[in-house]
């Protein structure tokens, strides 16, 4: 039949049996090819990731360290009184977004991002203490009225919550998030209360896509489990008969470790016996067939028509599993898979060049960070950089809130 599975013989010479036997042979060959394909992809991913670790990981770590230095440099300007409140907010957004980047950076594990966040919070507290912000009754009333107008009465805060926002305006975000979640649960139209309808629609579509993808995986998993349950029932009956039980007993007799005196061979047979016992317990016919084909290469399998049909069904499902495994190897979000997709080339030379180009880009980023920290060492230059950032985009959808807040409490934030 082929080198991997022994010849199946002593079958009734009917046309149906002959067709099943031919189908079984083709499936087994397909499984062998799919297993090799999957292993080759695993090996390629591991090889490219090892190259990346050796050549690019040090540059990744250096870039992360340089960015940490830039964050510490920028934190030092948070308390400067000459910054306007939009500039200070932009500076905070800049610093916090860079910290978030480090927290997701796979090669920045040695950087204490929580300590960086602590320094940011300490700087904010220091600035607030310098300005002696007071949330008196009149200011709180104005703040409440402003929020009432902005959110059309949908955002109702208690006195304690208003004082909390007055002391730290960034706390408003959590109330906005809670409001949005509540209104989504209640299916309320948010178009007139300060929410960006397009943004909300995008988030809802994204959520539904994620939900559909998740449901698809769940459906496949359930289908797979249902199939296995049916197969286990069928193979349980087969094991109780003479077909597969015969294979198992012959394997167990040949692989029993007590018959080996050589310690290395004994250990190998112990591992094989464990694999065989697990396969018997789980009714894993495919593994038993593989083991049998490896240790009884020239022997004949005595399968009747029912057993052959059941085994054919098993191999068809094995092909589906291997295809799903291949898709998972290509599309999973592991670092090995991401590196492989990013840097693989048609040849080893191209792959090497892709990694080298990445290292050069990282070095350029490090040089740019060093130049930025060196050149922007006074408040005037930092203000210029912040103004450039503010002109390029608006970092917070409720930008008018900041100006109104500063006016109410008479301090820049």
TIZATOR-708151 format. One record per residue (C-alpha): residue number from 1; chain; x, y, z. Coordinates in nm, 3 decimals, decimal comma, always signed. Last residue first. Layout:
BEGIN
<NUM "A" <X Y Z>>
...
# end
This chain:
BEGIN
<413 "A" <-0,471 +7,146 +3,304>>
<412 "A" <-0,455 +7,526 +3,304>>
<411 "A" <-0,610 +7,690 +3,609>>
<410 "A" <-0,910 +7,918 +3,655>>
<409 "A" <-1,139 +7,641 +3,779>>
<408 "A" <-1,427 +7,722 +3,549>>
<407 "A" <-1,205 +7,848 +3,261>>
<406 "A" <-0,981 +7,544 +3,274>>
<405 "A" <-1,282 +7,316 +3,261>>
<404 "A" <-1,430 +7,505 +2,967>>
<403 "A" <-1,104 +7,476 +2,774>>
<402 "A" <-1,072 +7,108 +2,854>>
<401 "A" <-1,434 +7,031 +2,770>>
<400 "A" <-1,397 +7,184 +2,428>>
<399 "A" <-1,160 +6,901 +2,338>>
<398 "A" <-1,429 +6,639 +2,387>>
<397 "A" <-1,300 +6,404 +2,112>>
<396 "A" <-0,950 +6,391 +2,266>>
<395 "A" <-0,623 +6,377 +2,068>>
<394 "A" <-0,708 +6,626 +1,797>>
<393 "A" <-0,462 +6,579 +1,515>>
<392 "A" <-0,166 +6,735 +1,335>>
<391 "A" <-0,204 +7,080 +1,490>>
<390 "A" <-0,184 +6,944 +1,843>>
<389 "A" <+0,132 +6,751 +1,759>>
<388 "A" <+0,304 +7,060 +1,623>>
<387 "A" <+0,197 +7,257 +1,929>>
<386 "A" <+0,347 +6,988 +2,151>>
<385 "A" <+0,679 +7,004 +1,967>>
<384 "A" <+0,690 +7,384 +2,004>>
<383 "A" <+0,603 +7,360 +2,374>>
<382 "A" <+0,890 +7,111 +2,418>>
<381 "A" <+1,125 +7,364 +2,256>>
<380 "A" <+1,019 +7,643 +2,492>>
<379 "A" <+1,030 +7,414 +2,795>>
<378 "A" <+1,400 +7,330 +2,753>>
<377 "A" <+1,584 +7,009 +2,666>>
<376 "A" <+1,444 +6,942 +2,323>>
<375 "A" <+1,766 +6,897 +2,123>>
<374 "A" <+1,923 +6,616 +2,323>>
<373 "A" <+1,600 +6,426 +2,386>>
<372 "A" <+1,501 +6,452 +2,019>>
<371 "A" <+1,846 +6,354 +1,891>>
<370 "A" <+1,856 +6,045 +2,113>>
<369 "A" <+1,504 +5,949 +2,002>>
<368 "A" <+1,599 +5,992 +1,636>>
<367 "A" <+1,915 +5,782 +1,678>>
<366 "A" <+1,714 +5,506 +1,846>>
<365 "A" <+1,458 +5,516 +1,565>>
<364 "A" <+1,741 +5,493 +1,311>>
<363 "A" <+1,877 +5,189 +1,494>>
<362 "A" <+1,533 +5,028 +1,479>>
<361 "A" <+1,514 +5,090 +1,104>>
<360 "A" <+1,861 +4,935 +1,058>>
<359 "A" <+1,751 +4,627 +1,255>>
<358 "A" <+1,441 +4,598 +1,037>>
<357 "A" <+1,650 +4,619 +0,721>>
<356 "A" <+1,872 +4,339 +0,856>>
<355 "A" <+1,567 +4,122 +0,923>>
<354 "A" <+1,442 +4,171 +0,568>>
<353 "A" <+1,792 +4,112 +0,430>>
<352 "A" <+1,820 +3,777 +0,609>>
<351 "A" <+1,479 +3,674 +0,474>>
<350 "A" <+1,583 +3,775 +0,123>>
<349 "A" <+1,901 +3,568 +0,146>>
<348 "A" <+1,711 +3,271 +0,286>>
<347 "A" <+1,491 +3,273 -0,022>>
<346 "A" <+1,135 +3,364 -0,114>>
<345 "A" <+1,123 +3,579 +0,198>>
<344 "A" <+0,983 +3,557 +0,549>>
<343 "A" <+1,016 +3,872 +0,759>>
<342 "A" <+0,670 +3,984 +0,868>>
<341 "A" <+0,483 +3,654 +0,838>>
<340 "A" <+0,755 +3,465 +1,027>>
<339 "A" <+0,780 +3,731 +1,297>>
<338 "A" <+0,403 +3,721 +1,350>>
<337 "A" <+0,398 +3,339 +1,366>>
<336 "A" <+0,682 +3,322 +1,619>>
<335 "A" <+0,526 +3,602 +1,826>>
<334 "A" <+0,200 +3,413 +1,852>>
<333 "A" <-0,108 +3,572 +1,695>>
<332 "A" <-0,229 +3,258 +1,511>>
<331 "A" <-0,281 +3,290 +1,136>>
<330 "A" <-0,034 +3,057 +0,967>>
<329 "A" <-0,013 +2,791 +1,240>>
<328 "A" <-0,390 +2,805 +1,289>>
<327 "A" <-0,449 +2,752 +0,918>>
<326 "A" <-0,216 +2,451 +0,928>>
<325 "A" <-0,392 +2,307 +1,234>>
<324 "A" <-0,727 +2,341 +1,057>>
<323 "A" <-0,584 +2,151 +0,759>>
<322 "A" <-0,447 +1,884 +0,994>>
<321 "A" <-0,785 +1,847 +1,164>>
<320 "A" <-0,966 +1,814 +0,833>>
<319 "A" <-0,725 +1,539 +0,723>>
<318 "A" <-0,779 +1,361 +1,055>>
<317 "A" <-1,155 +1,370 +0,994>>
<316 "A" <-1,109 +1,183 +0,668>>
<315 "A" <-0,878 +0,940 +0,848>>
<314 "A" <-1,146 +0,857 +1,105>>
<313 "A" <-1,409 +0,800 +0,839>>
<312 "A" <-1,174 +0,558 +0,663>>
<311 "A" <-1,119 +0,377 +0,993>>
<310 "A" <-1,493 +0,328 +1,036>>
<309 "A" <-1,538 +0,200 +0,679>>
<308 "A" <-1,243 -0,041 +0,718>>
<307 "A" <-1,383 -0,168 +1,045>>
<306 "A" <-1,719 -0,237 +0,887>>
<305 "A" <-1,563 -0,409 +0,582>>
<304 "A" <-1,342 -0,646 +0,779>>
<303 "A" <-0,985 -0,562 +0,862>>
<302 "A" <-0,702 -0,819 +0,888>>
<301 "A" <-0,395 -0,599 +0,875>>
<300 "A" <-0,095 -0,768 +0,720>>
<299 "A" <+0,258 -0,754 +0,855>>
<298 "A" <+0,560 -0,620 +0,674>>
<297 "A" <+0,602 -0,296 +0,870>>
<296 "A" <+0,503 -0,433 +1,208>>
<295 "A" <+0,666 -0,177 +1,439>>
<294 "A" <+0,606 +0,146 +1,246>>
<293 "A" <+0,272 +0,040 +1,092>>
<292 "A" <+0,147 -0,065 +1,433>>
<291 "A" <+0,243 +0,265 +1,590>>
<290 "A" <+0,066 +0,457 +1,316>>
<289 "A" <-0,243 +0,239 +1,340>>
<288 "A" <-0,255 +0,288 +1,716>>
<287 "A" <-0,217 +0,662 +1,673>>
<286 "A" <-0,506 +0,673 +1,424>>
<285 "A" <-0,728 +0,455 +1,643>>
<284 "A" <-0,729 +0,699 +1,933>>
<283 "A" <-0,991 +0,526 +2,148>>
<282 "A" <-0,891 +0,769 +2,426>>
<281 "A" <-0,786 +0,490 +2,665>>
<280 "A" <-0,620 +0,290 +2,388>>
<279 "A" <-0,432 +0,599 +2,263>>
<278 "A" <-0,315 +0,675 +2,617>>
<277 "A" <-0,196 +0,316 +2,659>>
<276 "A" <-0,007 +0,332 +2,328>>
<275 "A" <+0,164 +0,660 +2,414>>
<274 "A" <+0,263 +0,526 +2,756>>
<273 "A" <+0,390 +0,209 +2,592>>
<272 "A" <+0,597 +0,415 +2,349>>
<271 "A" <+0,753 +0,616 +2,634>>
<270 "A" <+0,835 +0,299 +2,827>>
<269 "A" <+0,974 +0,151 +2,507>>
<268 "A" <+1,221 +0,437 +2,473>>
<267 "A" <+1,326 +0,407 +2,837>>
<266 "A" <+1,390 +0,034 +2,792>>
<265 "A" <+1,588 +0,096 +2,474>>
<264 "A" <+1,817 +0,335 +2,665>>
<263 "A" <+1,847 +0,104 +2,968>>
<262 "A" <+1,932 -0,209 +2,763>>
<261 "A" <+1,770 -0,506 +2,937>>
<260 "A" <+1,444 -0,492 +2,746>>
<259 "A" <+1,154 -0,733 +2,802>>
<258 "A" <+1,018 -0,529 +3,090>>
<257 "A" <+0,964 -0,238 +2,848>>
<256 "A" <+0,657 -0,389 +2,679>>
<255 "A" <+0,665 -0,267 +2,318>>
<254 "A" <+0,622 -0,602 +2,142>>
<253 "A" <+0,348 -0,737 +2,370>>
<252 "A" <+0,162 -0,406 +2,380>>
<251 "A" <+0,178 -0,380 +2,001>>
<250 "A" <+0,035 -0,730 +1,954>>
<249 "A" <-0,238 -0,660 +2,208>>
<248 "A" <-0,336 -0,327 +2,044>>
<247 "A" <-0,350 -0,469 +1,696>>
<246 "A" <-0,573 -0,757 +1,810>>
<245 "A" <-0,800 -0,515 +1,996>>
<244 "A" <-0,845 -0,324 +1,673>>
<243 "A" <-1,022 -0,609 +1,493>>
<242 "A" <-1,121 -0,878 +1,745>>
<241 "A" <-1,423 -0,721 +1,906>>
<240 "A" <-1,437 -0,501 +2,215>>
<239 "A" <-1,212 -0,253 +2,041>>
<238 "A" <-1,459 -0,226 +1,754>>
<237 "A" <-1,746 -0,151 +1,990>>
<236 "A" <-1,544 +0,123 +2,153>>
<235 "A" <-1,454 +0,243 +1,806>>
<234 "A" <-1,815 +0,317 +1,728>>
<233 "A" <-1,889 +0,492 +2,057>>
<232 "A" <-1,564 +0,686 +2,035>>
<231 "A" <-1,647 +0,792 +1,680>>
<230 "A" <-1,981 +0,933 +1,784>>
<229 "A" <-1,822 +1,127 +2,070>>
<228 "A" <-1,543 +1,245 +1,842>>
<227 "A" <-1,789 +1,380 +1,588>>
<226 "A" <-1,983 +1,566 +1,853>>
<225 "A" <-1,658 +1,716 +1,984>>
<224 "A" <-1,550 +1,829 +1,636>>
<223 "A" <-1,892 +1,979 +1,566>>
<222 "A" <-1,875 +2,158 +1,902>>
<221 "A" <-1,528 +2,292 +1,821>>
<220 "A" <-1,637 +2,401 +1,476>>
<219 "A" <-1,942 +2,575 +1,619>>
<218 "A" <-1,731 +2,740 +1,890>>
<217 "A" <-1,477 +2,861 +1,634>>
<216 "A" <-1,757 +3,005 +1,424>>
<215 "A" <-1,914 +3,163 +1,731>>
<214 "A" <-1,583 +3,335 +1,809>>
<213 "A" <-1,558 +3,464 +1,454>>
<212 "A" <-1,919 +3,584 +1,473>>
<211 "A" <-1,856 +3,758 +1,806>>
<210 "A" <-1,542 +3,923 +1,675>>
<209 "A" <-1,731 +4,043 +1,370>>
<208 "A" <-2,017 +4,160 +1,592>>
<207 "A" <-1,776 +4,353 +1,816>>
<206 "A" <-1,609 +4,512 +1,515>>
<205 "A" <-1,949 +4,614 +1,377>>
<204 "A" <-2,042 +4,764 +1,716>>
<203 "A" <-1,710 +4,948 +1,739>>
<202 "A" <-1,752 +5,085 +1,387>>
<201 "A" <-2,106 +5,197 +1,462>>
<200 "A" <-1,989 +5,375 +1,777>>
<199 "A" <-1,713 +5,551 +1,585>>
<198 "A" <-1,957 +5,654 +1,314>>
<197 "A" <-2,202 +5,782 +1,575>>
<196 "A" <-1,941 +5,993 +1,755>>
<195 "A" <-2,091 +6,032 +2,100>>
<194 "A" <-2,176 +6,377 +2,239>>
<193 "A" <-2,534 +6,318 +2,344>>
<192 "A" <-2,740 +6,354 +2,027>>
<191 "A" <-2,640 +6,044 +1,829>>
<190 "A" <-2,652 +5,810 +2,127>>
<189 "A" <-2,979 +5,633 +2,045>>
<188 "A" <-3,061 +5,398 +2,334>>
<187 "A" <-3,035 +5,018 +2,301>>
<186 "A" <-3,059 +4,966 +2,681>>
<185 "A" <-2,736 +4,765 +2,688>>
<184 "A" <-2,578 +5,017 +2,451>>
<183 "A" <-2,693 +5,298 +2,677>>
<182 "A" <-2,538 +5,136 +2,983>>
<181 "A" <-2,210 +5,067 +2,802>>
<180 "A" <-2,192 +5,426 +2,679>>
<179 "A" <-2,263 +5,567 +3,022>>
<178 "A" <-1,997 +5,347 +3,185>>
<177 "A" <-1,741 +5,460 +2,925>>
<176 "A" <-1,832 +5,826 +2,984>>
<175 "A" <-1,801 +5,779 +3,360>>
<174 "A" <-1,459 +5,617 +3,317>>
<173 "A" <-1,344 +5,904 +3,095>>
<172 "A" <-1,436 +6,170 +3,347>>
<171 "A" <-1,155 +6,051 +3,574>>
<170 "A" <-0,903 +6,225 +3,345>>
<169 "A" <-1,039 +6,552 +3,483>>
<168 "A" <-0,864 +6,492 +3,820>>
<167 "A" <-0,961 +6,726 +4,104>>
<166 "A" <-1,278 +6,850 +3,935>>
<165 "A" <-1,358 +6,497 +3,817>>
<164 "A" <-1,339 +6,367 +4,176>>
<163 "A" <-1,543 +6,660 +4,303>>
<162 "A" <-1,810 +6,582 +4,045>>
<161 "A" <-1,805 +6,214 +4,150>>
<160 "A" <-1,850 +6,306 +4,516>>
<159 "A" <-2,142 +6,535 +4,434>>
<158 "A" <-2,302 +6,261 +4,226>>
<157 "A" <-2,274 +6,249 +3,850>>
<156 "A" <-2,556 +6,229 +3,594>>
<155 "A" <-2,450 +6,179 +3,233>>
<154 "A" <-2,761 +6,154 +3,016>>
<153 "A" <-2,868 +6,517 +3,070>>
<152 "A" <-2,800 +6,617 +2,709>>
<151 "A" <-2,441 +6,494 +2,731>>
<150 "A" <-2,260 +6,822 +2,664>>
<149 "A" <-2,531 +7,039 +2,819>>
<148 "A" <-2,554 +6,845 +3,145>>
<147 "A" <-2,176 +6,817 +3,155>>
<146 "A" <-2,148 +7,196 +3,140>>
<145 "A" <-2,417 +7,240 +3,402>>
<144 "A" <-2,240 +7,000 +3,641>>
<143 "A" <-1,910 +7,182 +3,588>>
<142 "A" <-2,077 +7,516 +3,656>>
<141 "A" <-2,232 +7,378 +3,973>>
<140 "A" <-1,896 +7,240 +4,080>>
<139 "A" <-1,735 +7,579 +4,025>>
<138 "A" <-2,000 +7,751 +4,235>>
<137 "A" <-1,968 +7,503 +4,520>>
<136 "A" <-1,592 +7,518 +4,545>>
<135 "A" <-1,365 +7,265 +4,378>>
<134 "A" <-1,029 +7,411 +4,476>>
<133 "A" <-0,712 +7,359 +4,275>>
<132 "A" <-0,405 +7,451 +4,477>>
<131 "A" <-0,194 +7,525 +4,167>>
<130 "A" <+0,122 +7,374 +4,314>>
<129 "A" <-0,069 +7,081 +4,457>>
<128 "A" <-0,224 +7,000 +4,121>>
<127 "A" <+0,121 +7,011 +3,961>>
<126 "A" <+0,264 +6,777 +4,222>>
<125 "A" <-0,028 +6,537 +4,185>>
<124 "A" <+0,020 +6,526 +3,809>>
<123 "A" <+0,394 +6,468 +3,853>>
<122 "A" <+0,328 +6,187 +4,103>>
<121 "A" <+0,082 +6,025 +3,863>>
<120 "A" <+0,340 +6,034 +3,583>>
<119 "A" <+0,609 +5,890 +3,812>>
<118 "A" <+0,378 +5,608 +3,914>>
<117 "A" <+0,306 +5,534 +3,549>>
<116 "A" <+0,681 +5,499 +3,490>>
<115 "A" <+0,708 +5,266 +3,791>>
<114 "A" <+0,427 +5,058 +3,645>>
<113 "A" <+0,620 +5,042 +3,318>>
<112 "A" <+0,912 +4,866 +3,485>>
<111 "A" <+1,127 +4,781 +3,184>>
<110 "A" <+1,277 +4,429 +3,181>>
<109 "A" <+0,990 +4,291 +2,973>>
<108 "A" <+1,060 +4,529 +2,688>>
<107 "A" <+1,115 +4,270 +2,413>>
<106 "A" <+0,753 +4,177 +2,343>>
<105 "A" <+0,640 +4,544 +2,346>>
<104 "A" <+0,278 +4,563 +2,463>>
<103 "A" <+0,363 +4,742 +2,788>>
<102 "A" <+0,619 +4,953 +2,602>>
<101 "A" <+0,350 +5,081 +2,366>>
<100 "A" <+0,123 +5,160 +2,660>>
<99 "A" <+0,406 +5,365 +2,811>>
<98 "A" <+0,442 +5,553 +2,481>>
<97 "A" <+0,068 +5,623 +2,479>>
<96 "A" <+0,091 +5,750 +2,837>>
<95 "A" <+0,373 +5,993 +2,759>>
<94 "A" <+0,209 +6,138 +2,448>>
<93 "A" <-0,134 +6,162 +2,612>>
<92 "A" <+0,022 +6,341 +2,908>>
<91 "A" <+0,205 +6,584 +2,679>>
<90 "A" <-0,113 +6,647 +2,483>>
<89 "A" <-0,294 +6,723 +2,809>>
<88 "A" <-0,018 +6,963 +2,913>>
<87 "A" <-0,028 +7,134 +2,575>>
<86 "A" <-0,407 +7,166 +2,583>>
<85 "A" <-0,379 +7,310 +2,942>>
<84 "A" <-0,115 +7,563 +2,847>>
<83 "A" <+0,242 +7,488 +2,948>>
<82 "A" <+0,420 +7,770 +3,132>>
<81 "A" <+0,351 +7,610 +3,469>>
<80 "A" <+0,596 +7,320 +3,414>>
<79 "A" <+0,476 +7,020 +3,615>>
<78 "A" <+0,450 +6,782 +3,318>>
<77 "A" <+0,796 +6,877 +3,187>>
<76 "A" <+0,997 +6,612 +3,375>>
<75 "A" <+0,767 +6,341 +3,246>>
<74 "A" <+0,902 +6,415 +2,896>>
<73 "A" <+1,258 +6,308 +2,984>>
<72 "A" <+1,135 +5,995 +3,163>>
<71 "A" <+0,936 +5,902 +2,852>>
<70 "A" <+1,239 +5,967 +2,627>>
<69 "A" <+1,453 +5,740 +2,845>>
<68 "A" <+1,193 +5,464 +2,826>>
<67 "A" <+1,194 +5,507 +2,448>>
<66 "A" <+1,570 +5,453 +2,444>>
<65 "A" <+1,529 +5,137 +2,650>>
<64 "A" <+1,263 +5,003 +2,411>>
<63 "A" <+1,485 +5,079 +2,111>>
<62 "A" <+1,774 +4,897 +2,278>>
<61 "A" <+1,556 +4,593 +2,345>>
<60 "A" <+1,443 +4,579 +1,982>>
<59 "A" <+1,805 +4,616 +1,867>>
<58 "A" <+1,907 +4,324 +2,089>>
<57 "A" <+1,611 +4,121 +1,952>>
<56 "A" <+1,710 +4,180 +1,588>>
<55 "A" <+2,000 +3,949 +1,510>>
<54 "A" <+1,982 +3,651 +1,747>>
<53 "A" <+1,612 +3,662 +1,826>>
<52 "A" <+1,525 +3,727 +1,463>>
<51 "A" <+1,734 +3,433 +1,348>>
<50 "A" <+1,565 +3,210 +1,608>>
<49 "A" <+1,226 +3,341 +1,491>>
<48 "A" <+1,316 +3,259 +1,131>>
<47 "A" <+1,411 +2,903 +1,227>>
<46 "A" <+1,107 +2,846 +1,451>>
<45 "A" <+0,869 +2,969 +1,182>>
<44 "A" <+1,035 +2,750 +0,920>>
<43 "A" <+1,026 +2,446 +1,149>>
<42 "A" <+0,656 +2,493 +1,224>>
<41 "A" <+0,586 +2,534 +0,852>>
<40 "A" <+0,780 +2,215 +0,775>>
<39 "A" <+0,592 +2,032 +1,051>>
<38 "A" <+0,259 +2,135 +0,903>>
<37 "A" <+0,361 +2,028 +0,552>>
<36 "A" <+0,504 +1,698 +0,680>>
<35 "A" <+0,181 +1,623 +0,863>>
<34 "A" <-0,020 +1,721 +0,556>>
<33 "A" <+0,184 +1,490 +0,333>>
<32 "A" <+0,146 +1,196 +0,571>>
<31 "A" <-0,226 +1,265 +0,605>>
<30 "A" <-0,265 +1,272 +0,227>>
<29 "A" <-0,088 +0,937 +0,195>>
<28 "A" <-0,322 +0,788 +0,455>>
<27 "A" <-0,623 +0,932 +0,279>>
<26 "A" <-0,519 +0,784 -0,055>>
<25 "A" <-0,470 +0,438 +0,093>>
<24 "A" <-0,805 +0,455 +0,270>>
<23 "A" <-0,978 +0,556 -0,053>>
<22 "A" <-0,825 +0,259 -0,239>>
<21 "A" <-0,938 +0,024 +0,039>>
<20 "A" <-1,286 +0,174 +0,035>>
<19 "A" <-1,305 +0,127 -0,343>>
<18 "A" <-1,193 -0,234 -0,314>>
<17 "A" <-1,446 -0,297 -0,039>>
<16 "A" <-1,723 -0,154 -0,254>>
<15 "A" <-1,615 -0,359 -0,560>>
<14 "A" <-1,623 -0,681 -0,364>>
<13 "A" <-1,317 -0,892 -0,303>>
<12 "A" <-1,401 -0,958 +0,059>>
<11 "A" <-1,102 -0,850 +0,258>>
<10 "A" <-0,815 -1,078 +0,350>>
<9 "A" <-0,566 -0,794 +0,320>>
<8 "A" <-0,470 -0,450 +0,438>>
<7 "A" <-0,104 -0,392 +0,359>>
<6 "A" <+0,088 -0,224 +0,634>>
<5 "A" <+0,077 +0,155 +0,678>>
<4 "A" <+0,363 +0,400 +0,638>>
<3 "A" <+0,562 +0,264 +0,346>>
<2 "A" <+0,271 +0,246 +0,108>>
<1 "A" <+0,000 +0,000 +0,000>>
# end
